[in-house]
Amino acid sequence: MTEMDWGALAQDWLDRLAQCSEPGAGVTRLPFTPEHRKALVVLTELMEQAGLRVSLDAAGTLIGRLDGPEGAPVLLMGSHQDSVREGGAYDGIMGVVLPVLALQKLRGQGATLPFAVEVLAFADEEGVRFPTALMGPRVLAGQFDMAALDMVDREGVSLRAAMQEFGLEPAALPDLGRDPAQILGWIEAHLEQGPVLENAAAPLGIVTAICGIERHSVTLTGKAAHAGTMPMALRRDALAGAAELVLAVESLAHGTEGLMSNVGTLQVRPGAVNAVPGEVTLTVELRAPSDGLREGAGASLARLAREIAKRRGLELAIERTYAQPATPCADQIIARLSQAARELGMQVPHLPSGATHDTSAIADLCPVGMLFLRCREGISHHPDEFVDTDAMSLAIDTLGQVIRGYMARA
């Protein structure tokens, strides 16, 4: 009998799920929409074929549960079902398919678990339809702000109304919080969304931490002037100062291991071809796997901005507008993933995640870990997003081996 190609089977399910999309390029599947409903139908079929008991909670999270002994703790796995607009077929949803297939494979091998496993398909991680995100894991961790139910989409529909139309009871969300004492941990499989694994010729990677993020608004104010009559030596050019700061921010990240920086927006005033810029506002984003590193970079940014402004005769206004702490992955789950990979003959790289995931929110409930899969050219949030079947097959085996590891220690 030919052995099943589990990676190819995962691809078959992902192809079906990719059809649960709005018309157009790639995959557009927003929460509490007909496309979401279609995806739930396919995921329910997948979970039931794997022998899981399926339910939908009040947050719209689809739960496939493999029961253990009465009162036994539960291992949580999964990811999100939603996508960005015109996104790819793997982001989020692959992290639901792979653990279900890992459980199906284990059951086919006759494994009996001394604990329960739940695979969760969260409704909304991306925050595309509503200006909030990570509702499912925040609800489980008891950290969801019920005021977010009043947020509206671009059609004016509130999150509360969308959930009710979907057949859910938003008022029941506070009752969904889980008892941390009953949770073994959480593991999420996700495409890397970057090129590190592909460049290392590694199909899988183990995440050490989800980077913290902070954003700063910086305004440099000089003096607008006629570009043809103001001598170069007398100019107070805000854009020249901003350009120097942009390069300084880039150099800061190049010279600091683990730090990522980006200047994503610039507003130049007055913005005329023949006017010396009098004011520039720019945004700086800093990401790092530890809060100390990130906060130190924020202090360096402020110092660099002050030095540039003073030297160029500019006024400076700088404000940190956003801060999100880093989420370290649990040492014990990193160790379990590493051991599972070794038992399968793999030496798997360890790397941080620069992007936020459901894992960052569910970390308020239990120990967390993540398994990254190689993606072609590091492309994500795009129709060309692609994960090969070999990587998915190895991920299925790794997740199964981790579950076996929990069984051995139960």
VEXFITI-691349 format. One line per field, with one value per residue (C-alpha): residue number from 1; residue in three letters; x, y, z. Coordinates in Angstrom, 3 decimals, always signed. Layout:
# VEXFITI-691349
num: NUM / ...
residu: ALA / ...
x: X / ...
y: Y / ...
z: Z / ...
//
This chain:
# VEXFITI-691349
num: 1 / 2 / 3 / 4 / 5 / 6 / 7 / 8 / 9 / 10 / 11 / 12 / 13 / 14 / 15 / 16 / 17 / 18 / 19 / 20 / 21 / 22 / 23 / 24 / 25 / 26 / 27 / 28 / 29 / 30 / 31 / 32 / 33 / 34 / 35 / 36 / 37 / 38 / 39 / 40 / 41 / 42 / 43 / 44 / 45 / 46 / 47 / 48 / 49 / 50 / 51 / 52 / 53 / 54 / 55 / 56 / 57 / 58 / 59 / 60 / 61 / 62 / 63 / 64 / 65 / 66 / 67 / 68 / 69 / 70 / 71 / 72 / 73 / 74 / 75 / 76 / 77 / 78 / 79 / 80 / 81 / 82 / 83 / 84 / 85 / 86 / 87 / 88 / 89 / 90 / 91 / 92 / 93 / 94 / 95 / 96 / 97 / 98 / 99 / 100 / 101 / 102 / 103 / 104 / 105 / 106 / 107 / 108 / 109 / 110 / 111 / 112 / 113 / 114 / 115 / 116 / 117 / 118 / 119 / 120 / 121 / 122 / 123 / 124 / 125 / 126 / 127 / 128 / 129 / 130 / 131 / 132 / 133 / 134 / 135 / 136 / 137 / 138 / 139 / 140 / 141 / 142 / 143 / 144 / 145 / 146 / 147 / 148 / 149 / 150 / 151 / 152 / 153 / 154 / 155 / 156 / 157 / 158 / 159 / 160 / 161 / 162 / 163 / 164 / 165 / 166 / 167 / 168 / 169 / 170 / 171 / 172 / 173 / 174 / 175 / 176 / 177 / 178 / 179 / 180 / 181 / 182 / 183 / 184 / 185 / 186 / 187 / 188 / 189 / 190 / 191 / 192 / 193 / 194 / 195 / 196 / 197 / 198 / 199 / 200 / 201 / 202 / 203 / 204 / 205 / 206 / 207 / 208 / 209 / 210 / 211 / 212 / 213 / 214 / 215 / 216 / 217 / 218 / 219 / 220 / 221 / 222 / 223 / 224 / 225 / 226 / 227 / 228 / 229 / 230 / 231 / 232 / 233 / 234 / 235 / 236 / 237 / 238 / 239 / 240 / 241 / 242 / 243 / 244 / 245 / 246 / 247 / 248 / 249 / 250 / 251 / 252 / 253 / 254 / 255 / 256 / 257 / 258 / 259 / 260 / 261 / 262 / 263 / 264 / 265 / 266 / 267 / 268 / 269 / 270 / 271 / 272 / 273 / 274 / 275 / 276 / 277 / 278 / 279 / 280 / 281 / 282 / 283 / 284 / 285 / 286 / 287 / 288 / 289 / 290 / 291 / 292 / 293 / 294 / 295 / 296 / 297 / 298 / 299 / 300 / 301 / 302 / 303 / 304 / 305 / 306 / 307 / 308 / 309 / 310 / 311 / 312 / 313 / 314 / 315 / 316 / 317 / 318 / 319 / 320 / 321 / 322 / 323 / 324 / 325 / 326 / 327 / 328 / 329 / 330 / 331 / 332 / 333 / 334 / 335 / 336 / 337 / 338 / 339 / 340 / 341 / 342 / 343 / 344 / 345 / 346 / 347 / 348 / 349 / 350 / 351 / 352 / 353 / 354 / 355 / 356 / 357 / 358 / 359 / 360 / 361 / 362 / 363 / 364 / 365 / 366 / 367 / 368 / 369 / 370 / 371 / 372 / 373 / 374 / 375 / 376 / 377 / 378 / 379 / 380 / 381 / 382 / 383 / 384 / 385 / 386 / 387 / 388 / 389 / 390 / 391 / 392 / 393 / 394 / 395 / 396 / 397 / 398 / 399 / 400 / 401 / 402 / 403 / 404 / 405 / 406 / 407 / 408 / 409 / 410
residu: MET / THR / GLU / MET / ASP / TRP / GLY / ALA / LEU / ALA / GLN / ASP / TRP / LEU / ASP / ARG / LEU / ALA / GLN / CYS / SER / GLU / PRO / GLY / ALA / GLY / VAL / THR / ARG / LEU / PRO / PHE / THR / PRO / GLU / HIS / ARG / LYS / ALA / LEU / VAL / VAL / LEU / THR / GLU / LEU / MET / GLU / GLN / ALA / GLY / LEU / ARG / VAL / SER / LEU / ASP / ALA / ALA / GLY / THR / LEU / ILE / GLY / ARG / LEU / ASP / GLY / PRO / GLU / GLY / ALA / PRO / VAL / LEU / LEU / MET / GLY / SER / HIS / GLN / ASP / SER / VAL / ARG / GLU / GLY / GLY / ALA / TYR / ASP / GLY / ILE / MET / GLY / VAL / VAL / LEU / PRO / VAL / LEU / ALA / LEU / GLN / LYS / LEU / ARG / GLY / GLN / GLY / ALA / THR / LEU / PRO / PHE / ALA / VAL / GLU / VAL / LEU / ALA / PHE / ALA / ASP / GLU / GLU / GLY / VAL / ARG / PHE / PRO / THR / ALA / LEU / MET / GLY / PRO / ARG / VAL / LEU / ALA / GLY / GLN / PHE / ASP / MET / ALA / ALA / LEU / ASP / MET / VAL / ASP / ARG / GLU / GLY / VAL / SER / LEU / ARG / ALA / ALA / MET / GLN / GLU / PHE / GLY / LEU / GLU / PRO / ALA / ALA / LEU / PRO / ASP / LEU / GLY / ARG / ASP / PRO / ALA / GLN / ILE / LEU / GLY / TRP / ILE / GLU / ALA / HIS / LEU / GLU / GLN / GLY / PRO / VAL / LEU / GLU / ASN / ALA / ALA / ALA / PRO / LEU / GLY / ILE / VAL / THR / ALA / ILE / CYS / GLY / ILE / GLU / ARG / HIS / SER / VAL / THR / LEU / THR / GLY / LYS / ALA / ALA / HIS / ALA / GLY / THR / MET / PRO / MET / ALA / LEU / ARG / ARG / ASP / ALA / LEU / ALA / GLY / ALA / ALA / GLU / LEU / VAL / LEU / ALA / VAL / GLU / SER / LEU / ALA / HIS / GLY / THR / GLU / GLY / LEU / MET / SER / ASN / VAL / GLY / THR / LEU / GLN / VAL / ARG / PRO / GLY / ALA / VAL / ASN / ALA / VAL / PRO / GLY / GLU / VAL / THR / LEU / THR / VAL / GLU / LEU / ARG / ALA / PRO / SER / ASP / GLY / LEU / ARG / GLU / GLY / ALA / GLY / ALA / SER / LEU / ALA / ARG / LEU / ALA / ARG / GLU / ILE / ALA / LYS / ARG / ARG / GLY / LEU / GLU / LEU / ALA / ILE / GLU / ARG / THR / TYR / ALA / GLN / PRO / ALA / THR / PRO / CYS / ALA / ASP / GLN / ILE / ILE / ALA / ARG / LEU / SER / GLN / ALA / ALA / ARG / GLU / LEU / GLY / MET / GLN / VAL / PRO / HIS / LEU / PRO / SER / GLY / ALA / THR / HIS / ASP / THR / SER / ALA / ILE / ALA / ASP / LEU / CYS / PRO / VAL / GLY / MET / LEU / PHE / LEU / ARG / CYS / ARG / GLU / GLY / ILE / SER / HIS / HIS / PRO / ASP / GLU / PHE / VAL / ASP / THR / ASP / ALA / MET / SER / LEU / ALA / ILE / ASP / THR / LEU / GLY / GLN / VAL / ILE / ARG / GLY / TYR / MET / ALA / ARG / ALA
x: +0.000 / +1.393 / +2.098 / -0.036 / +1.620 / +0.483 / +1.917 / -0.011 / -3.154 / -2.641 / -2.316 / -5.582 / -7.424 / -5.767 / -6.788 / -10.389 / -10.179 / -8.681 / -11.942 / -13.719 / -12.878 / -14.345 / -13.889 / -10.584 / -6.885 / -5.603 / -7.678 / -9.945 / -11.750 / -12.892 / -14.527 / -18.261 / -18.907 / -20.283 / -16.668 / -15.958 / -19.038 / -17.884 / -14.470 / -16.075 / -17.945 / -14.714 / -12.820 / -15.630 / -15.410 / -11.642 / -11.912 / -14.662 / -12.718 / -9.863 / -12.217 / -12.507 / -15.596 / -16.409 / -18.036 / -18.223 / -17.840 / -19.384 / -16.280 / -16.623 / -13.715 / -14.141 / -12.859 / -11.948 / -11.429 / -9.921 / -11.080 / -8.801 / -9.694 / -12.270 / -10.698 / -7.437 / -5.682 / -5.747 / -3.042 / -4.119 / -3.004 / -4.206 / -4.223 / -6.671 / -8.997 / -9.161 / -6.918 / -5.909 / -7.485 / -6.036 / -3.777 / -2.426 / -3.720 / -1.454 / -1.268 / -3.231 / -5.356 / -2.413 / -1.866 / -5.334 / -5.018 / -1.612 / -2.369 / -5.660 / -3.774 / -1.141 / -3.918 / -5.449 / -2.089 / -1.560 / -5.018 / -4.348 / -1.241 / -3.355 / -2.158 / -4.325 / -3.791 / -3.773 / -4.882 / -7.167 / -6.084 / -8.028 / -7.330 / -8.644 / -9.534 / -9.849 / -12.194 / -10.185 / -6.435 / -5.678 / -7.915 / -8.836 / -12.614 / -12.765 / -10.127 / -9.405 / -7.795 / -6.922 / -10.408 / -10.494 / -7.297 / -7.929 / -11.338 / -9.815 / -7.186 / -9.793 / -8.220 / -10.851 / -12.185 / -15.952 / -15.957 / -14.427 / -17.847 / -18.943 / -16.227 / -17.566 / -16.357 / -16.229 / -19.890 / -20.856 / -21.642 / -20.538 / -18.568 / -21.457 / -24.003 / -21.801 / -21.381 / -25.093 / -25.899 / -23.440 / -25.493 / -23.214 / -23.914 / -21.347 / -22.684 / -21.348 / -17.717 / -16.703 / -17.801 / -15.272 / -12.166 / -10.132 / -8.521 / -4.733 / -4.329 / -6.108 / -3.969 / -0.739 / +0.286 / -0.284 / +1.558 / +0.973 / +2.350 / +2.716 / +4.577 / +7.644 / +6.587 / +10.261 / +13.224 / +15.437 / +14.479 / +14.596 / +18.043 / +19.186 / +17.698 / +15.700 / +12.075 / +11.180 / +12.197 / +11.421 / +10.336 / +12.113 / +9.946 / +7.426 / +8.999 / +7.720 / +6.839 / +6.987 / +6.205 / +7.289 / +6.013 / +8.846 / +8.390 / +11.354 / +10.579 / +12.911 / +12.088 / +10.390 / +12.061 / +12.391 / +14.731 / +16.258 / +17.043 / +17.889 / +21.662 / +22.568 / +24.567 / +21.599 / +18.934 / +17.068 / +15.950 / +13.650 / +13.744 / +17.542 / +17.411 / +14.749 / +16.858 / +19.784 / +17.527 / +16.173 / +19.709 / +20.600 / +17.605 / +18.705 / +22.277 / +20.998 / +19.253 / +22.187 / +24.442 / +22.153 / +21.623 / +17.954 / +16.645 / +14.425 / +13.633 / +11.498 / +10.559 / +7.271 / +5.763 / +6.983 / +4.845 / +6.729 / +5.453 / +4.927 / +5.663 / +6.496 / +9.230 / +10.772 / +10.371 / +12.846 / +10.918 / +9.978 / +8.455 / +8.631 / +6.707 / +7.844 / +7.048 / +9.639 / +8.812 / +11.141 / +10.804 / +12.903 / +12.575 / +13.198 / +11.656 / +15.018 / +16.498 / +13.455 / +13.260 / +17.001 / +16.584 / +13.767 / +16.072 / +18.782 / +16.276 / +15.413 / +19.092 / +19.900 / +16.938 / +18.002 / +21.576 / +20.467 / +17.959 / +20.509 / +23.209 / +20.835 / +18.996 / +15.685 / +12.936 / +12.085 / +8.879 / +9.016 / +6.362 / +6.065 / +2.583 / +2.396 / +4.107 / +3.494 / +5.667 / +7.571 / +6.176 / +8.888 / +8.095 / +8.198 / +11.537 / +9.846 / +7.900 / +10.986 / +12.727 / +9.850 / +9.819 / +13.610 / +13.538 / +10.778 / +12.778 / +15.913 / +13.980 / +12.940 / +16.553 / +16.374 / +18.485 / +16.028 / +17.077 / +15.780 / +14.597 / +12.329 / +9.057 / +8.919 / +5.163 / +2.415 / +0.371 / -2.476 / +0.304 / +1.082 / -2.428 / -2.872 / +0.425 / -1.644 / -3.273 / -0.546 / +2.991 / +3.288 / +5.425 / +5.521 / +6.763 / +7.676 / +7.494 / +9.640 / +7.815 / +8.936 / +10.926 / +9.576 / +6.353 / +3.259 / -0.014 / +0.073 / -1.487 / +2.005 / +2.372 / +3.525 / +4.635 / +5.877 / +4.398 / +7.700 / +7.749 / +4.102 / +4.718 / +7.661 / +5.585 / +2.811 / +5.357 / +6.952 / +3.622 / +2.772 / +6.109 / +5.559 / +2.203 / +3.948 / +6.432 / +3.637 / +2.195 / +5.494 / +5.591 / +1.900
y: +0.000 / +3.405 / +5.638 / +8.752 / +12.010 / +14.182 / +17.359 / +16.830 / +16.126 / +19.409 / +21.175 / +19.637 / +21.001 / +24.402 / +24.519 / +23.927 / +26.576 / +29.064 / +28.861 / +30.291 / +33.795 / +36.945 / +37.201 / +38.610 / +37.939 / +35.743 / +35.043 / +37.591 / +36.029 / +38.427 / +37.478 / +36.935 / +36.903 / +34.283 / +33.368 / +32.743 / +30.522 / +28.512 / +28.025 / +26.749 / +24.127 / +22.860 / +22.951 / +21.092 / +18.367 / +18.174 / +17.995 / +15.401 / +13.207 / +13.334 / +12.142 / +15.461 / +16.774 / +20.155 / +23.218 / +26.968 / +29.282 / +32.714 / +34.441 / +32.566 / +30.251 / +26.822 / +24.186 / +20.630 / +18.615 / +15.197 / +14.251 / +12.774 / +11.264 / +13.164 / +16.136 / +15.845 / +19.037 / +20.218 / +21.079 / +23.941 / +24.269 / +26.263 / +29.686 / +31.980 / +31.459 / +35.058 / +36.739 / +40.190 / +41.501 / +39.687 / +37.656 / +34.141 / +30.631 / +29.734 / +32.585 / +31.519 / +28.783 / +26.405 / +26.502 / +25.017 / +22.309 / +20.943 / +20.064 / +18.442 / +16.223 / +15.511 / +14.248 / +12.250 / +10.608 / +9.816 / +8.279 / +6.179 / +4.870 / +3.855 / +6.545 / +7.133 / +10.466 / +10.897 / +14.515 / +16.423 / +18.359 / +21.228 / +22.757 / +26.316 / +28.317 / +31.905 / +34.223 / +37.453 / +37.846 / +40.265 / +43.129 / +43.974 / +44.249 / +45.847 / +48.069 / +45.377 / +41.960 / +38.818 / +38.602 / +34.793 / +34.306 / +37.440 / +36.062 / +32.759 / +34.618 / +36.875 / +39.965 / +41.034 / +44.595 / +44.378 / +48.007 / +46.714 / +45.274 / +48.809 / +49.257 / +49.405 / +48.270 / +50.537 / +49.793 / +51.025 / +47.545 / +47.059 / +44.040 / +43.186 / +43.316 / +41.275 / +38.569 / +38.474 / +38.219 / +35.297 / +33.561 / +34.307 / +35.744 / +38.482 / +38.912 / +35.435 / +36.330 / +36.895 / +33.333 / +31.818 / +32.477 / +29.335 / +28.116 / +28.287 / +25.320 / +23.147 / +24.212 / +22.391 / +25.027 / +26.462 / +25.735 / +27.594 / +26.557 / +29.455 / +30.328 / +32.396 / +35.482 / +36.110 / +34.633 / +33.375 / +29.701 / +29.570 / +31.190 / +28.633 / +25.750 / +24.802 / +23.673 / +24.513 / +26.953 / +27.312 / +30.726 / +32.136 / +35.216 / +37.432 / +40.832 / +43.760 / +46.850 / +50.557 / +53.445 / +57.058 / +60.197 / +62.625 / +66.198 / +68.310 / +71.993 / +74.397 / +77.362 / +77.196 / +79.394 / +79.981 / +77.304 / +79.669 / +82.570 / +81.106 / +80.383 / +76.792 / +77.779 / +79.672 / +77.049 / +75.282 / +72.383 / +70.038 / +67.371 / +67.250 / +66.682 / +64.019 / +62.299 / +62.190 / +60.735 / +58.067 / +56.892 / +57.028 / +54.807 / +52.351 / +52.328 / +51.805 / +48.584 / +47.389 / +47.822 / +46.212 / +42.452 / +41.523 / +45.046 / +45.871 / +49.472 / +51.159 / +54.683 / +54.107 / +57.551 / +61.090 / +64.214 / +67.202 / +70.771 / +72.902 / +70.168 / +72.406 / +71.733 / +75.185 / +75.514 / +74.520 / +72.115 / +73.822 / +70.853 / +67.090 / +64.530 / +60.929 / +57.657 / +55.294 / +51.711 / +49.572 / +45.822 / +43.568 / +40.169 / +41.684 / +44.739 / +45.945 / +45.958 / +47.719 / +50.355 / +50.977 / +51.554 / +53.998 / +55.956 / +55.932 / +57.223 / +60.171 / +60.964 / +60.824 / +63.027 / +65.625 / +65.660 / +66.122 / +68.828 / +70.773 / +70.612 / +71.758 / +74.414 / +72.542 / +72.217 / +68.667 / +67.052 / +63.297 / +61.081 / +57.336 / +56.629 / +52.845 / +50.147 / +46.402 / +44.195 / +41.234 / +37.745 / +35.254 / +31.677 / +29.276 / +27.545 / +24.203 / +24.392 / +25.487 / +22.454 / +20.135 / +21.382 / +21.081 / +17.544 / +16.531 / +17.864 / +16.031 / +12.780 / +13.245 / +13.810 / +17.607 / +20.410 / +23.279 / +26.958 / +29.175 / +32.664 / +35.454 / +36.412 / +40.002 / +39.766 / +39.488 / +36.285 / +34.770 / +33.375 / +36.853 / +37.163 / +33.637 / +34.002 / +35.721 / +32.322 / +29.700 / +28.842 / +29.313 / +28.181 / +28.545 / +26.460 / +28.363 / +26.852 / +27.956 / +30.120 / +30.892 / +34.138 / +35.193 / +36.362 / +36.708 / +38.660 / +38.288 / +35.888 / +34.456 / +33.226 / +29.577 / +26.801 / +23.553 / +20.180 / +18.847 / +21.559 / +20.892 / +17.151 / +17.709 / +20.132 / +17.547 / +14.986 / +17.485 / +18.447 / +14.769 / +14.098 / +16.972 / +15.471 / +12.120 / +13.943 / +15.294 / +11.766 / +10.390 / +12.962 / +12.874
z: +0.000 / -0.962 / +2.027 / +2.108 / +1.077 / +3.960 / +2.515 / -0.699 / +1.329 / +3.184 / -0.160 / -1.352 / +1.670 / +1.301 / -2.357 / -1.324 / +1.377 / -1.075 / -3.004 / +0.054 / -1.070 / -2.509 / -6.289 / -7.450 / -7.112 / -4.311 / -1.217 / +0.439 / +3.379 / +6.073 / +9.384 / +9.720 / +5.977 / +3.571 / +2.720 / +6.395 / +6.577 / +3.562 / +5.132 / +8.324 / +6.314 / +4.758 / +8.062 / +9.802 / +7.171 / +7.653 / +11.439 / +11.415 / +9.003 / +11.511 / +14.258 / +16.073 / +17.803 / +16.233 / +17.765 / +17.164 / +20.149 / +20.661 / +19.244 / +15.960 / +16.757 / +15.218 / +17.641 / +16.694 / +19.875 / +20.391 / +23.862 / +26.481 / +29.839 / +31.865 / +33.590 / +31.632 / +30.526 / +26.921 / +24.414 / +22.132 / +18.521 / +15.542 / +13.897 / +12.087 / +9.136 / +7.853 / +5.283 / +4.177 / +0.991 / -2.025 / +0.245 / -0.031 / +0.558 / +3.497 / +6.006 / +9.056 / +7.568 / +7.018 / +10.787 / +11.221 / +8.572 / +9.628 / +13.277 / +12.263 / +9.829 / +12.500 / +14.778 / +11.953 / +11.276 / +14.961 / +15.291 / +12.210 / +13.964 / +16.958 / +19.359 / +22.431 / +24.137 / +27.938 / +27.452 / +25.097 / +22.012 / +20.523 / +17.127 / +16.948 / +13.847 / +15.040 / +13.160 / +12.989 / +13.363 / +10.554 / +11.679 / +8.089 / +8.314 / +11.772 / +13.451 / +16.011 / +15.836 / +17.780 / +19.291 / +19.576 / +21.593 / +23.648 / +24.623 / +25.734 / +27.754 / +29.359 / +27.781 / +25.237 / +25.525 / +25.046 / +23.851 / +20.608 / +19.732 / +18.833 / +16.207 / +12.647 / +9.250 / +6.196 / +5.510 / +8.968 / +10.324 / +13.924 / +15.049 / +17.377 / +14.565 / +12.222 / +14.856 / +15.600 / +11.896 / +11.810 / +14.497 / +17.449 / +20.915 / +21.648 / +25.175 / +25.964 / +25.223 / +28.869 / +29.656 / +27.226 / +29.314 / +29.956 / +33.173 / +32.715 / +35.054 / +32.482 / +29.501 / +28.635 / +26.132 / +22.664 / +19.415 / +16.148 / +12.765 / +10.336 / +7.178 / +7.988 / +5.974 / +5.313 / +3.407 / +6.254 / +6.089 / +2.309 / +2.306 / +4.877 / +2.825 / +5.935 / +5.600 / +9.203 / +11.908 / +15.588 / +16.813 / +19.853 / +20.338 / +18.614 / +18.289 / +20.252 / +18.249 / +18.909 / +16.606 / +16.811 / +15.120 / +14.428 / +13.205 / +12.145 / +11.598 / +9.803 / +7.596 / +4.219 / +1.607 / -2.110 / -3.464 / -6.012 / -3.699 / -0.278 / -0.120 / +0.717 / +3.800 / +5.280 / +4.771 / +7.569 / +5.368 / +7.286 / +4.566 / +4.534 / +8.291 / +7.849 / +5.196 / +7.599 / +10.289 / +7.918 / +7.186 / +10.883 / +11.707 / +9.036 / +10.378 / +13.912 / +12.873 / +10.751 / +13.754 / +16.338 / +16.105 / +16.253 / +15.641 / +12.673 / +11.722 / +9.123 / +8.088 / +6.314 / +5.804 / +5.107 / +4.875 / +3.422 / +3.722 / +1.746 / -0.814 / -3.775 / -6.326 / -5.845 / -2.066 / +0.620 / +2.867 / +6.110 / +7.956 / +7.663 / +9.710 / +9.483 / +11.199 / +12.619 / +13.500 / +15.617 / +16.185 / +18.393 / +20.094 / +23.536 / +25.124 / +26.438 / +22.953 / +21.482 / +24.203 / +23.962 / +20.234 / +20.940 / +23.254 / +20.568 / +18.017 / +20.252 / +20.810 / +17.094 / +16.247 / +18.833 / +17.518 / +13.922 / +14.814 / +16.869 / +14.195 / +11.442 / +13.424 / +13.360 / +15.936 / +16.984 / +18.210 / +18.822 / +20.375 / +20.836 / +19.515 / +19.926 / +21.954 / +21.980 / +24.184 / +22.834 / +23.371 / +24.279 / +23.378 / +26.314 / +26.781 / +27.362 / +24.101 / +22.165 / +23.674 / +22.725 / +19.142 / +18.925 / +20.323 / +17.927 / +14.976 / +16.110 / +16.442 / +12.814 / +11.764 / +11.398 / +12.797 / +12.767 / +12.930 / +15.711 / +14.753 / +15.974 / +14.332 / +13.173 / +12.598 / +15.192 / +15.435 / +17.465 / +19.654 / +20.984 / +22.454 / +23.758 / +25.630 / +28.334 / +28.941 / +28.703 / +27.532 / +23.768 / +20.873 / +17.106 / +14.203 / +11.049 / +7.557 / +4.655 / +2.125 / -1.398 / -1.657 / +1.725 / +0.063 / +2.239 / +2.197 / -1.585 / -4.138 / -4.853 / -1.262 / -1.396 / +0.967 / -0.578 / +0.296 / +1.663 / +4.327 / +5.199 / +5.461 / +7.798 / +9.862 / +10.227 / +11.416 / +13.800 / +15.345 / +15.717 / +17.360 / +19.788 / +20.756 / +21.311 / +23.508 / +25.655 / +25.830 / +27.116 / +29.890 / +30.811
//
